[in-house]
Amino acid sequence: MKTPLRDDRSLARVLMVAGLLVLGCPAPGSAESLCDFVDLQMGVQGDSNCVIGPQFPHGSINPSPQTPAGNMGGYRPGKPVRGFGQLHVTGTGWNKYGQVFLSPQIGLRVGEAEHDSAISDEVATPAYYAARLDRYGIRVELTPSHHAAIYRFTFPRSSEAHLLLDVTHNLPMDITPEVGGRFWGGEILLNSRDGTFSGWGEYSGGFGGAGPYKVFFYARTNQRPVAIGTWKDGVINRSANALKGDGRIGGYFQFSTGEGEAILLKIGVSMKSIANARSFAEGEIPDFDFAAVRKSCADQWESVLASLQIEGATKTQRRIFYTCLYQSFLMPRDRTGDNPNWVSAEPYWDDQFAVWDTWRTKFPLMVLLRESMVRDNIAAFVDRLTHNGRLSDAFVAGLDGEKQGGDDLDHIIADAYVKGVRGVNWDAAFAVLKHNAEEQRYPIYLTRGWLPDDTGKEIMTCSNTLECAYNDYSAALVADGLGKKAEAAAWRQRSGGWEHLWDPGVVSDGFSGFIRPRRSDGAWVEYDPKKFYGSWKSYFYEASSWTYSFDVPHNVGRLIDLCGGRERFVQRLDYAFEAGLMELANEPSFLATRSFNYAGRSARSSFWTRKVMRELYSLEKGYPGNDDSGAMGSWYVFSAMGLFPNAGQDVYLLTGPFCRRITMKMETGRVLEIEGVNASEENIYIQEVTLNGKPWRQNWLRHGDIKDGGHLRFVMGPAPSTWDADAPPPPSASTATGDL
């Protein structure tokens, strides 16, 4: 647990106010400055695994400090800082990257663990990071552009001021060795005349594809070094200006500095070439104007955060809300023009880590706020299929990787289609759906419509069946809309195959009927529906049968029937939350907090949604588990707004906002006002709803109802009401009898 931000936050605030005033930005705490409400410390608490360093919205790099025993984001509060890497993935349960590694020092120590330093006066904002390395008396400041960063190192008086570059260092090998990383070799070139260094390294390890990938870099300092050199496996070669090989390799610049003298360094990073890295560093940061780069990044974030303006929230709610909104805009990364694998004019989005996490909340939030991002990602999916011949939901460092469940890109495409995202080539997008549905599903699923467990060695057969079933439904929605009737009928029929794994004879804690593993001959497998089997294990992925038996997004109506009707379904879902049987730190539970709406009991959805927001999101403890590339953050944002997507469909489930007013400014220019009359921490239940001045009786609405903006008004109160009891439920794939 993090200790509360003591009064060094006061010092940080003074420094930040001064910096922003110099930049001409609004002072923190003013109504216009939203970056001030983003708390980067929240993301590094517990198992959140976020990166504390800044980046551009969906930027290619994420410069940040790293610490020994760092979490998957590379950083752990209270630990000494080892140095600063330029590439990270944020909020993930496994990691990648950690390059290109810089360590400012007094003296020269090249060993991996030889130059750690305690820090003080730490400041972390969306556009700026700073800390004092107490061991050396060096203050480090950094701020990014899209593909590059500029550092300001303020040294004490010394003839031994050094900047160390470690080419070998990477997170999976050096900070989180349990992940398993490897350095395959690289090269560094140093030029003392113009203060530049450049090179590349090749690495493997971490989440995503197993194959190696390269990272290229180029940097320039604002002063010529007085000396340069390289090192290999701990042996320093003074005055050498080039080195190529494997092992542990790097280089250094040496300066002679006066007291308080600043050395600036700008560094570009590319996944494709040194030429690109140089273009990024020199093009995005044409001189050494640190303040201008910082202002540019801060302006980008102010624009993003201003998409959602909130009124009437508590100070804590406001900080958590904008922190979650910030985390929602980090990954995947826009690396258009820096594709290392093929030449294409199409958008190129990397670090999909992974779509299994982000399709439920992250991408639906982008549909509302930045639909061009969704459009470009779909174009990138099409381009990847054209050149790769496959599409995994994990695509990291240009490599297709693990498949955590089904083919979940289908949901992003379907969600965009049913919500009318503009500019998509739908024929090309349909080709992706067809490829996934007819070639990329699990082979046995294609023949049976469900996955058997015959040997006890198959993994995740139950959760994979559920996911593929929903993949098929999403694909069918698009096929039907495009007039592809044969495909639509076949995929819609197959989307009901999950029922082959529903065993009405399983009884757990007095409730009957659960998803259960089954053999090819129809025999049921013995299992414990309450057991969390783990990741990449038998039966279920990252949750138990209790959680997954509620995870049928396309057919909650049929699920209610199988559970014994509305009242029994409500009792069962309530019990799952009360007894701790719902795995709230992972995505399969996301819809469950709203599934009461399908039984006409939105008050229970409001209760459990607010309880999760209040108890599992904390400035001091972080997110419920990993933030998962913004999946958890965007869950909170939707929950705060009081409408939650059933992603892949055009339906939002209503629970009511957490504050008096939320103003959503869409990329289309439309504005949606969400009003919460009487909304407070106590008044969490909907009493009545109006949409554009007209009474609204349903506990759900369609995207078409709000896509052009308008005024959605909730009256909130302290006790449940029956405002939605007699209204039709949200749509499901089946009729009451379950026929598709």
N, C-alpha and C positions, 0 to 999 in steps of 0.2 A: 504494500500500500504506500502511496506517496504521502509524505508529510505535507501539511497544508502549505501553500505558497506563502512563506513568511514575508517579512518586509523587504526581501530583496525584490519582490514584485513591485514594491513602491519605487525602489531604485530603477528597476526596469521600466516602470511607467514614466518616470521622469526622463530617462534617456530616450524613450520612444516618443514622448511628447515633443522633446527638443528636435529629434530627428524628423518627425513628420512636419513640424512647423517650418524647418529648414526647407523641406521638400515642397512646401506649399499645400500639403494634404491637410484634411481636417484633423484637429487634435483628438486623440482618443478620448472617449467619453462623450463627445459631441454627437448630436443626433445623426450626423452624416457619416461618421466613421464606424463602419461595421467590422472592419478587420480587428478592431480592438476587442471585440467580443469573442474572437476565435482563440481558444485556449489549447495550444499545441501540447501542453503537459498532459491533458486528458488522454490523448492517444497513446502515451507511453506508459500508462499505468496498467497493472494487472497483466492480462494476456491480450491486450488490445493490439500490440505489435505495430503501431503506427510509427511513422518517421517524424522526428521532431524538426527536421530541417524544412526550409521553404521550397516552393516550386511554383511555376506558372499553372493555371488551370489546364489540366490534361497535358502538362508539359512533358518533354522528353526526359529531362533529368530532374533529380531531387537531391541536391547537395545537403549533406547532413553530417553531424558528428557521429562517431562510432565509439563504443566502449567495450572493454573486455566483458565477457558474460552478457553481452547485449542481447536483447530480445530479437525476434525475427526481423524487426526493423533496424537492428544494429545498435540500438541505444538502450541503456537502462539507467534510470535516474539514480544519482548517488554514486555512480561508478566514475573512475577517471576516464578522461577522453584520450583515446589512442591516436586519433587523427580524423580526417574528413574525406568521405567518399562522395562521388558525384552521382552514382546510380544506386537506386534502392527500389524495392517494391514495398507498399505500405499496407498495414493492417492485415497481413496474411499469416496463415498458419504454418507455412514453410517459407523459405525465402530464395533469393537470387541476388546476383550482382555484388555490390560493395566497392566497385572500382570507381574512379581512378583515385588513388589514395594519397592524400597530402598530409604531411606532418611538419608544422613549424617548430623549430627547436633553437635553443642556445646550446652550442656544441653539436655534435653529430653522433647519433645513435641509430643504427640501421636495423637492429633486431626487432622482430615483430612486437615483443612485449617490453622493449627497452625504453620507450619514450612516452609512456602514459603520463598524464598529468591531471591532478585534481583541477576542478574548475570553480569559478565563482562569477557573480554578476551575469548570470545567463539570461538572455532575452530571446524568445522564440515567437515569431509572428508569421503570418502567411507569406510575407515578402522579405523577411529579414531574420537572420540568426546571429547572435553574438555571445561570446563568453570569454572570460579571462583564463588562460592557462597558467595556474598559480605556480607551477614548477618552474616556469621560464619567465614569468612576468610579461607574457605576450597576450595582447588582446586580438581575438580573431573575429572578424565580421564577414558575412557573406550574403549575397543576394543573387537570384537567378534571372536569366532570360529563359526562352523556351528550350534551347539546346545548350546553353552555356551558363557560366556563373562568373561573378567577380568577387574576389576575396580582398580584404584589407587586413594586413597583419601589422599591428602596431608593436614594434619591438622596444625593449630597453636599449641602453647604450651597450654595444657589444661588437667586437670584431669577429664573433663566431655565430652570427645570426644565419640560420640555415632554413631552407625549404627542402624537405625530403619528399621525393616521389617514389612510392612503392608500386611497381608494375604488377608484382605477383599477388598482392593482397586482394582477397575477396571474402565476402561474408561466409559463404558455405564452408570455406576451408579454415578461416582464421578466427571468426567471431562466434559462429554457431557450427562447430565441426560435426555435430550430430547430423547435420543436413548432408554433409559429404560433398566437398568441392575439390576441384583440381585445377592447377595452372599448367597449361600445355606448352607455354613458351611465349615470348614476346620480344619487343625491341623498344629501345629508347634512344633518341637523338637529342643532344643538347647543343645550344649555340650561345656562347657567352657574349658575342658581339651584339646580338639583338635581344638577349634575354628570353629565348624561346626554348621550349622542349616539346617533343612530339613523339608519337610511337603507337604501339598497339600491344594488346595481350589477348591470348586465347584461353578460354575457360570452359569448364563444365561443372555440373552439379546444381542442386537446387531444383525447385519445382519447374515443370515444363518439360520440353523435349530433352532427351538424354544426350543428344549430340553437342559438340562444342560450338561455341559462338565467340566472335571477336568484338572487342571494344577498342576504338581508336580515339586518340586524344591529341590536342594541340593546346599549348598555353604560352602566354607571354607576360613578362613582368614589366612594370613601368621603370625599372632601373636595371642597368647591367650588373650582373653578379661580379664579385671580385674573384671568384673561383668557382669551378664546376668539377663534377666527378661522377663516377658510377660506382656501383657496388654489386657484388654477387656472392650469395651465401655468406654474408657477414664480412667479406673482405672488400675494403674500400680501395678503389683505384683512382687516386687523385689526378685531376686534369684530364681524365679520359672523357671523350665527348660522345661516345656511342657504345652500345652494348646490345647484343642479341643472344637469346638463349632461354633456357628453362631454369629450374631451381628457384631461388629467391633473388630477384634482380630489381634494380632501381637506379635512381640518380639523385643529384642534389645541386642546389644553387647555394652559394655562400655570399653573404653581404656584410658590410661593415656599417652599423647603424648608430645614429645618435639617439639620445633619450627621447622616446615618443615618436620616433620616425616610422612612417608607414610605408610598407612595401605592398603594392597592389599587384594582383595576378588575375588575369582573365583566362578562363579555360573552356574550351569547347569539347564536346563528347559526341561521337558518332558511332553508330553500329555498322557503318559502311566503309568509311575511308578516312585517312588523315586529312585529305583535301576537304571533305565535308566538315570535319571537326574545326579546321582552320577557318572555313567560311562562316561557321556558326559563331566562333569566338570573335572574329574581326567584323563580321556583318551585324550581329546582334548587339555587340558591345564595341562600337567603332573606336572609342577612346577609353580612358580610365575614369570616367565619370560615375563613380559609385552611386552618388545620390540620384542620378538620372535613371540608372538601372533599377534601383530600389523603388523609385516613384512609379516607373512603368509597371513593375510587378504589382505594387500596391493598387494602382489604378485598375488593373485587370481584376483583382480580387474584389475591389469595391463594386465593380460592375456586376460581377457574378453574385455576390452576397445581396446586392440590392434587388435581385430578382424576387426576393421574398422579404418584405418589410413586416415586422410584427409590432403590435401595440398591446400593452397590458400584461405582458409576461413578467414573471419575477426575474430578478437579476440572474439567478442560477439557471432558470429555464432559458433565458436569452443567451447565456454563454453556451449552454449545451446545444441549443438549437443551431447557432451559427457555427459552432465547431463541427457539428454533424453535417451541416450544409457544405462547409469547406471540405470535409473528408469525401463528400459525394462527388467532388469535381477533380479528383486526383488521377484515378486510373479508370480505364485503360489510357495509354499514352498515344498522343498524335505524333507519329514519326513519318508523316507523309514527306516524301523526298529523301528519306534516309533508309530505304529498304535495302538490306544487304543481299537479298536472295534473288530478286528479279527486277527487271526494269519495267516500270508501269507508270502511267500518269494518274492512276486511280489513288484514292486515299489509302493510307497505310496506317493502321492502328495496331500497336503492339501492347504487350503486357496485359493481355486479357487473363486476369489471375483471380478467379476464373469466371466464365460466364455462368457456371453452376451457382455462384454466389450472387452475381450482379443482375441477372435477368428479372428477378422478382421486384426489386425496388429501385436500384440504380438507374437502369435504362428507362423504366417508366417515368422516373423523375425528369430525366433528360427529355423525354417526349414533351413534357409540359414546359420545361424551362429552356432547353437548347435542342430543338428537334433536328437541327442541322448536324449535330453530333451523332444522333441515331442514324440519320440518312447516310452519313459518311462511313459509319461502322458497317452498315449493311453493304455498301459498295465495296468496302474492304473485305467482307466475308466472300462476296462474289469473286473478287480478284484472287483471294487466297485459294479458293476452290479451283479456279482456272489454272493456277500455277502449281499448287501443291497436290491437288487431287484428293484432298481430305480436309476436314474441318473439325478440330477438337475444340472443346470449350476452354481448354487451357492453351494459350498461345503466348509464349514468353520468350523474349530475346530472339524473336523471329523463328521460333521452333514450336511446332504442334506437339502437345504433350498429353498429359493424363486426361482420362475421361472419367469424371467423378460420378456420372450417372447416365443420363440420356444424351440427346443431341440438342442442347439447350439454346443454341443460336436460333432454333426454330421459334422459340417464344419471343425473342427480340424482333424477329421479322414479323411474326403474327401481331404482336402488340403494335408495331408501327403501322401495319396494314389496316387493322380494324380502327385505328385512331386517325387514319388519313395523313400520316406524315408525308410531306411533299418532297418531290425530287427523287424518289426511289424508282429505279428500273424494276418494276414488279415482275416482269417476265424473267429477268435474270435472278431476282430473289427467289422466285418460285423454283428455278432450277436448283438452287441450294436446298430448298425444302424437299424436292423430289429426290435429290441425291441422298440426303440424310435418311429419308423415309424408306427408300428402296435399296440402298447400298450400304449405309453406314450404321443402321441399327444392328444390334447383336444378331448374328445369323440364326440362332435358335428362336429368338423373338420373332424374326421375320416369318418363320414357318409355323410357330405355335401361337403367337400373340401374347406369350408370357415366358418367363425364364424359370426353368426347373433347377433344383438343387439336387443332383444325383450322387455326388461323391463327397459332399461336405467340404470340398475345396473351392467350389465356386464362390465368388465374392459378390455380395450386395444384390443377390438375385431378386429380392423383394422390392427394394428401393429402386433398382434399375427398371423393373417391370412398371412400377408406378410412373417413373419419369418418362419412359418411352411411350406409355399410354397418353400422357399429356402432350408429349411431342407430337404424336399422331393427331391429336385433336387440334392443336395449333396449326399444323400443316393443313388439316382438312378445312379449317376456317378460311385460310387464304385460297386454297384450291377452289372452294365453293364460290368465293367472291370473284375469282378470275374465270369462272365458267368451266373449270376442269372437273367435271362432274364424276367421272370414273374414279379419279384419284381421291376426290373428296369422299365419295362413298366408301371406298376401300379403307382409307385411313380412319374415317370416323368409326367404322365398324371395329377396326383393330383397337381403337382407343378405349373400348370397353373390356379389353382382355385382362385388366387388373382384377376383375371379379373372380377369375380363376384362382386367385390367391386369397380370397376372402373366405375364411372358415367360420361359419356361424357357431360351430361347436366349441370354439376356444372361449373360456371364461376366465377373466382376470379381475380380481377385486369386485366381483359381482356383476360385471358387465360382459355381455356376450358378443362375439363376432370380432375377429381381428385379421389383419393381413398376416399370412403364415407361409413359410417356405414349403415347397411341394416338389415331389419327384416327378419324373417324366411319366411314370405309370399312374399318377394321380394320388399316390400315397402321401400323407402329410408327414412333414419332418418334425420331430420333437424339438421344441425350443421354448424359451422363456419370453413372453411378450413384453416383460418389463426390463429385460436386460439390454444394456447399452453395449453392443458388441464391438464398437470402435470403428475406426476408419480403415477402409480397404480390407474388411473382414467379411465373414459370412453374413448373409441375409440383408442387413441394413447398413447404410452409410451414415455415420455420425448421429444416430438417434436410434431409439427402440421402436418396436412395433406399436407401442402406445402413441408415439408421435406420428409415425408414418400412416397409421390407420385413419388419421384425419386428413391426410395429404392427397386429396383427389380434387385439384382445383377446378377441373372441368365438370365435375358431377357431384357437387356437394349434396344436391337434392337426392340423388340415388343413395349416397352414403347415409343420409338421415334416415331413409327407409330401412336400410340394412341395420342401422343401430336401434331400430325399434320406434321410430317416429320422433317428432319434434321435441317433446318433453324429455324423452329418454336421451336423446342426443345432447340436449342442453345439460342434463344432469351429468352425463358422461364427460363432456368437455370441461365443465366446471370441476369435476373430480380430478381430471388429468392435471389441471393447473394447481389445484389445492394440494394434491399429493406429490407434486414435483415430478410428474411423469412426462411432462412436456419439455423437450430439450430446447430451451429458449436461447441458447448460445449458438444455434445453427439454423440455417435457412428453412429447412422443412417445416418449422413451426410458424413461419412468418404469417401465413394466412389464418392460422388457427385462432389467433386472438380476435379475428373478425368473423369467424365462421358462424358465430351465434346469429349473425344477421340473416343467414339462410333459414333459420328456424324462427324468425320474427322476434328475436330477443336482442336487439342492438344494445340494450342497456348492459348486458353482460359483456359484450364486446367493448363498450366504453370502460367498464370497470377493469377488465384485465389489461386492456391497452394502457390505461393510465398507471396501473400498478407496475407493469413492466417498465414504462418510461421513468417512473419515480424511483424504483428500487434497483434497476439494473443499468441505468445510465447515470454516471456520476463523474464530476470533475476530479474527485479524489481517487476513484477506483477504475474509471474508464468505461469501456463498453462491455456488454455481455459476451465474453469471449473475444475472438478476433474481430476487428472491424470489417474484415473481408472485402477489401478494395472499395469501401464506401457502402457496402450492402447494409451494414448495421446503422451507419449514419443516415442513409436515406430512408431506412425504416422509421427512424425517429422523426425525420422531417415530415413524412407523410402522416405519421401519428399525431404530430403537433397540429397539422392542418385539419385533421379530423376526417380525411377521406383517404382510403387505402385501395391501391389497385389490385385486382385479381389479374396479374400480369399475363399477357397473351390474349386477354379479352378486353372489351371496351367498358368494363364495369369498375366503378369505385364504390367501396363499402363505407357507409357513413358512421362515424362515432362522435363527431363534434370536435371543434378546435379547443386548444388549451389556453387561448387568450382572447382578448376582446376583438382583435382584428388582425387579419393577415392579408396583405396585398401581394398578389402574384402577378409579376410582369413577365409575360411569355415572350419568347423570341419573335413570335409573330406580331408583336406589338399590342396584342390583346391584354386586358387587365381583368383578373378575377378577384373580387373582394369577398373574402370569407369573414363573416361577422359572427362573433360569439357573444351574444347578449348574456350578461351575467357570468360568463365563463371565468372560472377560477380553479384553484387546486381542490376546492370542495365541490363546486358545481360542475360535475363531469358528465351528467346525463342529459341527453337531448329531450327537450319538452315539445318542441315544434320546429319545423323547417319551412323556409320559403326559398324559392329560386326565382330571381328577378321579380319579386313581389307577389308571386303566386304560391299558394300552399303546396307543399311537397310531402306526400304521404309515404313514399317508399324509403327504406333504409339504404338505398343504393341509387346511383345515377350512372348515366352513360357518358363517355367522353364527349360525345356530340352535344351534351347538355351544357358543357362548360368550355369547350374548345375556343369559342369566340368571346370568352370572358363573361362578365356579368356579376351578379350579386347573389351569393349563397349565404343565407342568414339562418343561424341556429339560435334558438333560445335554450339556454342551459340551466339546469337546476340541480339541487343536492340529492334528489331521490329519483329512482327509476320511474319512467312513465310508460304508457302503452301506446305511444304515438304511432308506432309502426305495426301494431299487432295484427291489424286486418288487411294490411297491404300485401300485394303479391311479393314473393321472395325474389332475390336476385336470380337470374337465369342459370339453369344447369343444362347439361347435354341431354339429360333424359326426361321423360315424363315421370309421373308418379310410379309407374310400373317398371321403370328402368329401361324401356325400349329406346335404343338409339335411333 
